[in-house]
Amino acid sequence: MGNKISPKAMRLGYIKDWDSRWFSPKEMPALIAEDFRLRQFLKERLRLAAISKIGIERTGKYLRINLYTARPGVVIGKKGADIEGLRQALETMTSRKTTLNVLEIKRPELDAQLVAEGIALQLEKQVGFRRAMKRAIERAMVSGALGIKTMVAGRLGGAEIARTEWMKEGRVPLQTFRADIDYGFTEARTPMGRIGVKTWIFRKELFQKSDQDLLEEARLVEKERLEEIAQQAESVVPAAEAVVPAESQEKIAEDIPDIAGLEKSPPQE
């Protein structure tokens, strides 16, 4: 209880996937360091492009980098000139055949990393931290988030003593594995020092049946019940149509006198 862990790290292999997708046991340390340098270079080069996540895939001598951004036009540039220069710079760094894929984020208000960077940018412009946090929370809830929590820590408002402040709206079930919780962290560089910004956004709950699915199941159960009742009704044979076995018929004939014979025989004096 009380131990902190990254929401993404806890859900890896369950509902989350790795950002780096490759396997090379012999070159593992060198490639991990190269991934770190690549991400650092791209973040610095594209700091105005709202980069949320950088995915790296390796296959032999080939390298594929997926850029998840809210501003694909800034990354691509005019007639693709910027992205081509970026690709050549990456090939020079890694000495590998590099492919760049730009993937657009449709709703940046629900991306925790972009929300955290937006709050940090406002803090650098001397905007009040409470106002910045409230604005981010309102936009996320309007966009369809089930819950959001933001936290800032450092010399807030220029105070000499650092402190931590946080705001929350909705629900953020951090211990529920099936909850799709996005996590983002960044730092705001202010004249009074760095201020850390963390954001948790509860987007949806996976493996949960919707109201439509529950109604469909109810219809199927009702249909199966009606068929079962119909089969039971067909299996019950009416008493008038009951079939009497041959042995029972003979026994009944022995016990009951011949009424027809009695009627035909003359009365005895």
C-alpha positions as CSV (number, residue, x, y, z in Angstrom):
1,M,0.0,0.0,0.0
2,G,1.2,3.5,-0.8
3,N,3.9,2.4,-3.3
4,K,3.9,4.4,-6.5
5,I,4.3,2.8,-9.9
6,S,3.8,4.0,-13.4
7,P,0.3,3.1,-14.6
8,K,1.7,2.1,-18.0
9,A,4.5,-0.1,-16.6
10,M,1.9,-2.0,-14.4
11,R,-0.3,-2.7,-17.5
12,L,2.4,-3.7,-19.9
13,G,1.5,-6.9,-21.7
14,Y,-2.1,-6.7,-20.6
15,I,-3.7,-3.6,-22.2
16,K,-0.5,-1.6,-22.9
17,D,2.3,-2.3,-25.4
18,W,6.0,-1.4,-25.3
19,D,7.3,1.8,-27.0
20,S,10.4,0.0,-28.2
21,R,9.6,-3.3,-30.1
22,W,12.8,-5.3,-30.9
23,F,14.8,-8.1,-29.4
24,S,18.6,-8.4,-29.5
25,P,20.2,-10.0,-26.4
26,K,23.8,-9.4,-27.6
27,E,23.3,-5.7,-28.4
28,M,20.8,-4.9,-25.7
29,P,22.8,-2.2,-23.8
30,A,23.9,-0.4,-26.9
31,L,20.5,-0.4,-28.5
32,I,18.8,0.8,-25.3
33,A,21.2,3.7,-25.2
34,E,20.6,4.4,-28.9
35,D,16.8,4.5,-28.3
36,F,17.3,7.0,-25.5
37,R,19.5,9.3,-27.7
38,L,17.0,9.0,-30.6
39,R,14.1,10.0,-28.4
40,Q,16.0,12.9,-26.8
41,F,17.1,14.2,-30.3
42,L,13.5,14.0,-31.7
43,K,12.0,15.6,-28.6
44,E,14.4,18.5,-28.9
45,R,14.1,18.8,-32.7
46,L,10.3,18.7,-32.6
47,R,9.5,20.4,-29.4
48,L,6.8,22.6,-31.1
49,A,5.2,19.6,-32.9
50,A,3.3,18.3,-29.8
51,I,5.0,14.9,-29.8
52,S,3.2,12.5,-27.4
53,K,5.0,9.2,-28.0
54,I,7.9,7.9,-30.1
55,G,7.7,4.2,-31.1
56,I,10.9,2.4,-32.3
57,E,10.9,-0.9,-34.2
58,R,14.0,-2.7,-35.4
59,T,14.4,-5.5,-37.9
60,G,18.0,-6.3,-38.7
61,K,19.6,-3.3,-40.4
62,Y,16.2,-1.5,-40.7
63,L,14.8,1.0,-38.3
64,R,11.2,2.3,-38.2
65,I,10.2,5.2,-36.0
66,N,6.5,6.1,-35.4
67,L,5.8,9.6,-34.3
68,Y,2.5,10.2,-32.6
69,T,1.8,13.9,-32.8
70,A,-1.1,16.4,-32.6
71,R,0.5,18.6,-35.3
72,P,1.5,16.4,-38.2
73,G,2.0,19.4,-40.5
74,V,4.8,20.8,-38.3
75,V,6.6,17.4,-38.5
76,I,6.2,16.9,-42.3
77,G,6.9,20.5,-43.3
78,K,6.3,22.1,-46.7
79,K,6.2,19.4,-49.4
80,G,7.8,16.9,-47.0
81,A,11.1,18.8,-46.8
82,D,11.4,18.7,-43.0
83,I,10.7,15.0,-42.5
84,E,13.1,14.1,-45.3
85,G,15.9,16.1,-43.6
86,L,15.0,14.5,-40.2
87,R,15.2,11.0,-41.8
88,Q,18.6,11.7,-43.2
89,A,19.8,13.0,-39.8
90,L,18.6,9.8,-38.1
91,E,20.3,7.6,-40.7
92,T,23.6,9.4,-40.0
93,M,23.2,8.9,-36.2
94,T,22.3,5.2,-36.4
95,S,23.9,4.0,-39.7
96,R,20.7,2.2,-40.5
97,K,18.0,2.4,-43.2
98,T,15.4,4.5,-41.4
99,T,11.6,4.9,-42.1
100,L,9.6,7.6,-40.4
101,N,5.8,7.3,-39.9
102,V,3.8,10.3,-38.7
103,L,0.6,9.3,-36.9
104,E,-1.9,12.0,-36.0
105,I,-3.6,12.1,-32.5
106,K,-7.2,12.9,-33.1
107,R,-8.1,14.1,-29.6
108,P,-5.1,15.7,-27.9
109,E,-7.2,16.6,-24.9
110,L,-7.3,12.9,-23.9
111,D,-3.5,12.4,-24.2
112,A,-1.9,12.7,-20.8
113,Q,1.6,13.6,-22.1
114,L,0.2,16.5,-24.3
115,V,-2.0,17.7,-21.4
116,A,1.0,17.8,-19.1
117,E,3.1,19.6,-21.6
118,G,0.3,22.2,-22.1
119,I,0.2,22.9,-18.4
120,A,4.0,23.2,-18.3
121,L,3.9,25.6,-21.2
122,Q,1.4,27.8,-19.3
123,L,3.5,27.7,-16.1
124,E,6.5,28.9,-18.1
125,K,4.4,31.9,-19.3
126,Q,3.7,32.8,-15.7
127,V,0.1,31.6,-15.7
128,G,-1.3,30.6,-12.3
129,F,-1.0,26.9,-11.7
130,R,-4.5,26.5,-10.5
131,R,-6.0,28.2,-13.5
132,A,-3.8,26.0,-15.9
133,M,-4.9,22.8,-14.1
134,K,-8.6,23.7,-14.1
135,R,-8.5,24.6,-17.8
136,A,-6.9,21.2,-18.6
137,I,-9.4,19.3,-16.5
138,E,-12.4,21.0,-18.1
139,R,-11.2,20.3,-21.6
140,A,-10.5,16.6,-20.8
141,M,-13.9,16.0,-19.2
142,V,-15.7,17.8,-22.1
143,S,-13.8,15.6,-24.6
144,G,-15.2,12.4,-23.0
145,A,-12.7,11.4,-20.2
146,L,-14.1,9.4,-17.3
147,G,-11.7,11.0,-14.9
148,I,-8.5,13.1,-14.7
149,K,-5.9,13.9,-12.1
150,T,-3.2,16.5,-12.4
151,M,-0.3,17.3,-10.0
152,V,2.3,20.0,-9.9
153,A,5.3,20.1,-7.6
154,G,8.1,22.7,-7.0
155,R,8.3,26.4,-6.2
156,L,4.8,27.2,-7.1
157,G,4.1,30.9,-7.5
158,G,7.7,31.7,-6.8
159,A,7.5,30.5,-3.1
160,E,10.7,29.8,-1.4
161,I,9.5,26.5,0.0
162,A,8.5,23.9,-2.6
163,R,5.2,22.1,-2.3
164,T,2.9,19.8,-4.1
165,E,-0.6,20.7,-5.3
166,W,-3.1,18.4,-7.2
167,M,-6.6,18.5,-8.6
168,K,-8.9,15.7,-9.6
169,E,-12.3,15.3,-11.3
170,G,-14.2,12.0,-12.0
171,R,-12.7,8.7,-11.0
172,V,-9.1,7.4,-11.7
173,P,-9.0,3.7,-10.7
174,L,-5.2,3.2,-10.6
175,Q,-5.4,-0.4,-9.3
176,T,-7.9,-1.6,-11.9
177,F,-5.9,-3.4,-14.6
178,R,-8.7,-3.2,-17.2
179,A,-8.9,0.6,-16.8
180,D,-7.2,2.4,-19.7
181,I,-5.3,5.1,-17.8
182,D,-2.9,7.3,-19.7
183,Y,0.0,8.8,-17.8
184,G,2.2,11.8,-18.7
185,F,5.1,13.7,-17.1
186,T,7.1,16.7,-18.0
187,E,9.0,19.6,-16.4
188,A,8.4,23.4,-16.7
189,R,11.6,25.4,-16.7
190,T,10.7,28.6,-14.8
191,P,13.1,31.4,-13.6
192,M,12.5,30.2,-10.0
193,G,13.4,26.6,-10.9
194,R,11.9,23.5,-12.4
195,I,8.3,22.5,-11.7
196,G,7.2,18.9,-12.3
197,V,3.9,18.2,-13.9
198,K,2.1,14.8,-13.8
199,T,-1.2,13.9,-15.4
200,W,-3.4,10.8,-15.2
201,I,-6.4,10.4,-17.6
202,F,-9.0,7.6,-17.2
203,R,-10.2,7.2,-20.8
204,K,-12.3,4.0,-20.8
205,E,-12.7,0.7,-19.1
206,L,-11.9,-2.3,-21.4
207,F,-13.6,-5.7,-21.3
208,Q,-16.8,-4.1,-20.1
209,K,-20.1,-4.9,-21.7
210,S,-22.2,-2.0,-22.9
211,D,-25.9,-1.6,-22.4
212,Q,-26.5,-2.8,-26.0
213,D,-24.6,-6.0,-25.3
214,L,-26.6,-6.6,-22.1
215,L,-29.9,-6.1,-23.9
216,E,-28.8,-8.5,-26.6
217,E,-27.9,-11.2,-24.0
218,A,-31.3,-10.7,-22.3
219,R,-33.1,-11.3,-25.7
220,L,-31.1,-14.4,-26.3
221,V,-31.9,-15.8,-22.8
222,E,-35.6,-15.0,-23.3
223,K,-35.6,-16.7,-26.7
224,E,-33.9,-19.8,-25.2
225,R,-36.4,-19.9,-22.4
226,L,-39.4,-19.8,-24.8
227,E,-37.9,-22.6,-26.8
228,E,-37.4,-24.7,-23.7
229,I,-41.0,-24.1,-22.6
230,A,-42.3,-25.1,-26.0
231,Q,-40.3,-28.4,-25.9
232,Q,-41.7,-29.2,-22.5
233,A,-45.2,-28.6,-23.8
234,E,-44.7,-30.9,-26.8
235,S,-43.3,-33.7,-24.6
236,V,-46.4,-33.7,-22.4
237,V,-48.9,-36.2,-24.0
238,P,-52.6,-35.5,-23.4
239,A,-54.5,-38.1,-21.3
240,A,-56.9,-38.8,-24.2
241,E,-54.1,-39.6,-26.5
242,A,-52.0,-41.6,-24.1
243,V,-50.8,-45.0,-25.5
244,V,-51.6,-48.0,-23.3
245,P,-49.2,-50.9,-23.5
246,A,-50.5,-54.3,-24.9
247,E,-50.1,-56.2,-21.6
248,S,-52.2,-53.5,-19.7
249,Q,-54.9,-53.8,-22.4
250,E,-55.2,-57.6,-21.9
251,K,-55.4,-57.2,-18.1
252,I,-58.1,-54.6,-18.4
253,A,-60.1,-56.8,-20.8
254,E,-60.0,-59.7,-18.2
255,D,-61.2,-57.5,-15.3
256,I,-64.0,-55.8,-17.2
257,P,-67.0,-58.1,-18.2
258,D,-68.3,-58.2,-21.7
259,I,-70.9,-55.6,-21.7
260,A,-71.9,-56.2,-25.3
261,G,-72.5,-59.9,-24.5
262,L,-74.6,-59.1,-21.5
263,E,-76.8,-56.8,-23.6
264,K,-77.4,-59.5,-26.2
265,S,-78.2,-62.4,-23.9
266,P,-81.8,-62.9,-22.9
267,P,-82.9,-62.2,-19.4
268,Q,-83.2,-65.2,-17.1
269,E,-86.5,-66.0,-15.4
